[in-house]
Amino acid sequence: MIGQEITGSTLGIVGMGRIGKEVARRAAGFEMTVLYNNRNRDEAAEAELGVRYVTRDELLAESDFVALNCPLTDETTGMIGPAEFETMKTRRSW
């Protein structure tokens, strides 16, 4: 089979705003472990969605899939580049 099984895999969400939370809800349907990184820790989202706050480096190293849900700003432009890709698992999806 071509592709990668998502059930039981780890999803990393960068940006736990409205869209990030919806992505986490959908990931729960696939029994995915969900990690997130955000400017601020969201303990309410952790309790509601069962997600775990990690540093961006931890998120990249541990995730099978990464969803970028942060706004494009001067601060986020270039957030993920060649150096960050090198820290990721060999099999990863964006």
N, C-alpha and C positions, 0 to 999 in steps of 0.2 A: 504494500500500500504506500502511495506517495503522500507525503505530508507528515504532520506531527499530531499525535493525539493530545487534545487539550484537557480532557478529563483527568483530574489529579495533578495537573501541572501548576506552575507558579506564574501568576500574572503580576507584573509591577506597574503601578499607576503613578505617573508623575502629574500631579495636579489633582487634588481631591476636592474639587468644587462640585457644582451641580452635575456636570457631565461625568466626572470621575466617579462620583457616587453611583450613578446609573450604570456605568461600566462594571463596577464592583457588584452591584445587585445581579446583573446578568451573569457574571463569572460564577456566582454562587450556584447557579443552575447547572454548571458544569463541574461542580465540586472542586473548583480551583482554589489554591491558596492565594490570597491577595495581599500583596505588600503595597505600601504607598509612601510617597514622599511629597511633601507640600511645604510651603513657607512656614506654616504653623501646624503643629500637631492637632488633630481633630479627635479628641477622646470620645465625643458623641458618635462619630462615624465608626470608630473602633468598636464601640459597644453595640451599635445597631447592625453593622455590616460584618463584623468579625474580621476586619482588616488589621494589619499590623504596620505601624509606622517604623520606617528604617531610613538610614541615610541614603542619599542618591547612589553612592558607591556600593552600598550593600544591596540596594534594589537591582542595580545593573548586574552584579555578580550572581545573585540568587534567582533571577527571573528567567523563565523560558520565553515569555512574551512581555513586551513593554508597550504600554499605551501612553502616549504623550497627550495630556489634556490640559495643558497650561496655555495661557494666552501668549501670542507672539509679541514680545516687548523687547526693549534694549537689553533687559536683564536675562531673558530666556533665549535670545538669538545666540546660536552657537553653543547652547547648553550641552548638546550631544554631538560629538565629533569623533574623529578617528581614535583619539586616546580613550574615549568612553567605550567605543565598540570593542577595543582590545580587552577591556575588563569583563566583558560579557561572556556567558557560556558560548561554546562553539555552535550549538544549535539554538538559535534565538529568532524571534520574529518581531517585527514592528508593525 
